[in-house]
């Protein structure tokens, strides 16, 4: 079962339906108890970094999700759910901290004359192209973005895709079974569904490995 974390953020239903479309058993989870029966976690996010942190904390999910990340079990963060995997964000001026799974800070686009937020389609450059999240995808596929901020990983090896929007930024990062995307797979049509299918396949591979 894939636990889709419901902490008051938007965009839940479209992610839910997209995962189901790719053959996943999905449950909306709004309390720590639900994680006990999960094989994987998907953390979506729409809105401000600090508000998302507080929504997760209010449901008693912050520490359980932190422990999940540290265990290395399958996890996918989407948009702000991806940003929360980092140490902190320029958007949270009160010093609110992220999970710190990836070292680095979430920064705002600052290129003069650039329209912010970035809303629409843009292409990815895979680094590396053979990462498990990109299986079966063409070179430079287009995906859908809605964001004003982006993570800047300190460890370049954890960046698995970049995108150009005024500057080059980390559109996706991963380490082991944990991955995050700044773009929205659930809004990225066939490319996005393939990415979710690859995540679901990774979850099944991990389950099979544990069963052996």
C-alpha positions as CSV (number, residue, x, y, z in Angstrom):
1,X,0.0,0.0,0.0
2,X,1.2,3.5,-0.8
3,X,0.4,6.1,1.9
4,X,-0.6,9.4,0.3
5,X,-0.1,11.9,3.1
6,X,-3.2,14.2,3.6
7,X,-2.2,17.1,5.8
8,X,-4.5,19.8,4.4
9,X,-2.5,20.6,1.3
10,X,-4.2,20.7,-2.0
11,X,-3.8,18.5,-5.1
12,X,-4.5,15.2,-3.2
13,X,-7.2,13.7,-5.5
14,X,-5.3,14.1,-8.7
15,X,-2.2,12.4,-7.2
16,X,-4.5,9.7,-5.8
17,X,-6.1,9.0,-9.1
18,X,-2.8,9.0,-11.0
19,X,-1.2,6.5,-8.7
20,X,-4.3,4.3,-8.9
21,X,-4.1,4.5,-12.7
22,X,-0.6,3.0,-12.5
23,X,-1.8,0.0,-10.5
24,X,-1.0,1.2,-7.0
25,X,-3.1,0.5,-3.9
26,X,-3.4,3.9,-2.4
27,X,-4.8,5.2,1.0
28,X,-5.1,8.7,2.2
29,X,-3.2,8.9,5.5
30,X,-3.7,11.7,7.9
31,X,-2.3,10.2,11.1
32,X,0.8,8.3,12.1
33,X,-1.1,5.0,12.7
34,X,-1.7,4.7,8.9
35,X,2.0,4.4,8.2
36,X,2.2,1.1,10.0
37,X,0.5,-0.7,7.1
38,X,2.3,1.3,4.3
39,X,5.0,0.0,1.9
40,X,5.7,3.5,0.6
41,X,4.9,7.2,1.1
42,X,4.0,9.9,-1.3
43,X,4.1,13.5,0.1
44,X,2.4,16.1,-2.2
45,X,2.5,19.8,-1.4
46,X,0.8,23.0,-2.6
47,X,1.2,26.3,-0.8
48,X,3.9,27.8,1.5
49,X,6.8,25.8,2.9
50,X,6.0,26.8,6.5
51,X,2.3,26.1,6.3
52,X,3.0,22.6,5.0
53,X,5.4,21.9,7.8
54,X,2.8,23.1,10.4
55,X,0.1,21.0,8.7
56,X,2.2,17.9,9.0
57,X,3.2,18.7,12.6
58,X,-0.5,19.3,13.6
59,X,-1.4,15.8,12.5
60,X,1.5,14.2,14.5
61,X,3.2,13.1,11.3
62,X,6.4,15.0,11.3
63,X,8.5,12.7,13.4
64,X,7.0,9.5,11.9
65,X,7.8,10.7,8.4
66,X,11.3,11.8,9.5
67,X,11.9,8.2,10.8
68,X,10.5,6.8,7.5
69,X,13.0,8.8,5.5
70,X,15.9,7.8,7.7
71,X,14.9,4.1,7.3
72,X,15.4,4.5,3.5
73,X,12.0,3.0,2.6
74,X,10.4,4.2,-0.7
75,X,9.3,7.9,-0.5
76,X,8.3,10.4,-3.2
77,X,7.9,14.1,-2.5
78,X,6.1,16.3,-5.1
79,X,6.5,20.1,-5.4
80,X,6.5,21.5,-1.9
81,X,6.7,17.9,-0.7
82,X,10.1,17.8,-2.5
83,X,11.2,21.1,-1.0
84,X,10.4,19.8,2.5
85,X,13.1,17.1,2.1
86,X,15.8,19.9,2.4
87,X,17.1,21.8,5.4
88,X,15.3,25.1,5.0
89,X,13.6,27.5,2.6
90,X,14.0,31.2,1.9
91,X,10.2,31.3,1.8
92,X,10.0,30.5,5.6
93,X,11.4,33.7,7.1
94,X,10.6,32.4,10.7
95,X,13.3,29.7,10.4
96,X,11.0,26.8,9.9
97,X,13.1,23.7,9.2
98,X,12.5,20.9,6.7
99,X,13.3,17.2,7.1
100,X,16.9,17.7,6.2
101,X,17.1,14.4,4.3
102,X,19.0,16.3,1.5
103,X,21.5,19.0,2.5
104,X,20.7,22.3,0.9
105,X,18.4,25.3,0.9
106,X,15.2,26.1,-1.1
107,X,15.8,29.3,-3.0
108,X,13.6,31.8,-4.9
109,X,14.1,32.6,-8.5
110,X,15.9,35.9,-8.7
111,X,16.8,36.3,-12.4
112,X,15.9,39.9,-13.4
113,X,12.8,40.1,-15.7
114,X,11.9,36.5,-15.1
115,X,8.2,35.7,-14.7
116,X,7.7,34.2,-11.3
117,X,6.2,31.8,-10.5
118,X,7.1,29.4,-13.4
119,X,3.8,28.0,-14.5
120,X,3.7,25.6,-17.4
121,X,5.7,23.0,-19.3
122,X,9.5,22.8,-19.4
123,X,12.0,20.1,-20.3
124,X,14.2,18.0,-18.1
125,X,17.8,17.0,-18.5
126,X,18.5,13.7,-16.7
127,X,21.6,13.4,-14.6
128,X,22.0,10.4,-14.8
129,X,19.6,9.2,-17.5
130,X,19.6,5.7,-16.2
131,X,18.1,6.5,-12.8
132,X,15.2,4.1,-11.8
133,X,12.7,7.0,-11.8
134,X,13.4,7.8,-15.5
135,X,13.0,4.3,-16.9
136,X,11.4,4.2,-20.3
137,X,11.4,8.0,-20.8
138,X,12.7,9.9,-23.8
139,X,15.5,12.4,-23.6
140,X,14.5,15.9,-22.5
141,X,10.8,15.1,-21.7
142,X,8.4,18.0,-20.9
143,X,6.8,18.1,-17.5
144,X,4.5,20.6,-15.7
145,X,5.7,23.1,-13.1
146,X,4.0,25.6,-10.8
147,X,6.6,27.1,-8.4
148,X,8.5,30.2,-7.3
149,X,11.1,28.3,-5.3
150,X,13.4,25.5,-6.0
151,X,15.9,23.3,-3.9
152,X,19.6,23.8,-4.3
153,X,21.2,20.5,-3.2
154,X,24.6,20.7,-1.6
155,X,25.5,17.3,-2.9
156,X,25.5,17.5,-6.7
157,X,25.3,13.7,-7.0
158,X,21.8,13.7,-5.5
159,X,20.4,15.8,-8.4
160,X,18.9,13.5,-10.9
161,X,17.4,16.1,-13.3
162,X,17.9,19.7,-14.0
163,X,15.7,22.3,-15.7
164,X,16.4,25.8,-17.2
165,X,14.3,28.7,-16.1
166,X,16.4,31.8,-16.0
167,X,19.0,29.6,-14.4
168,X,19.7,25.9,-14.1
169,X,18.0,24.3,-11.0
170,X,17.5,20.8,-9.5
171,X,14.1,19.7,-10.9
172,X,14.5,16.3,-9.1
173,X,16.7,14.7,-6.5
174,X,17.1,11.2,-5.1
175,X,19.1,9.0,-2.8
176,X,18.4,5.3,-2.6
177,X,14.6,4.8,-2.5
178,X,13.8,8.4,-1.6
179,X,13.1,10.8,-4.5
180,X,11.5,14.2,-5.0
181,X,10.3,16.2,-8.0
182,X,9.7,19.9,-8.2
183,X,7.3,19.4,-11.1
184,X,3.9,17.7,-10.9
185,X,3.9,14.1,-12.3
186,X,0.2,13.9,-11.9
187,X,-0.2,16.9,-14.2
188,X,2.4,15.9,-16.7
189,X,0.3,13.5,-18.9
190,X,2.0,10.4,-20.2
191,X,5.5,11.3,-19.0
192,X,4.3,12.0,-15.5
193,X,2.3,8.7,-15.4
194,X,5.4,6.8,-16.5
195,X,7.3,8.4,-13.6
196,X,4.7,7.4,-11.1
197,X,4.6,3.9,-12.7
198,X,8.4,3.7,-12.1
199,X,7.9,4.6,-8.5
200,X,5.2,2.0,-8.0
201,X,7.5,-0.6,-9.7
202,X,10.3,0.4,-7.3
203,X,8.0,-0.2,-4.4
204,X,7.1,-3.7,-5.7
205,X,10.8,-4.5,-6.2
206,X,11.6,-3.5,-2.6
207,X,8.6,-5.7,-1.3
208,X,9.9,-8.6,-3.4
209,X,13.4,-8.2,-2.1
210,X,12.2,-8.2,1.5
211,X,10.1,-11.4,0.9
212,X,13.1,-13.3,-0.4
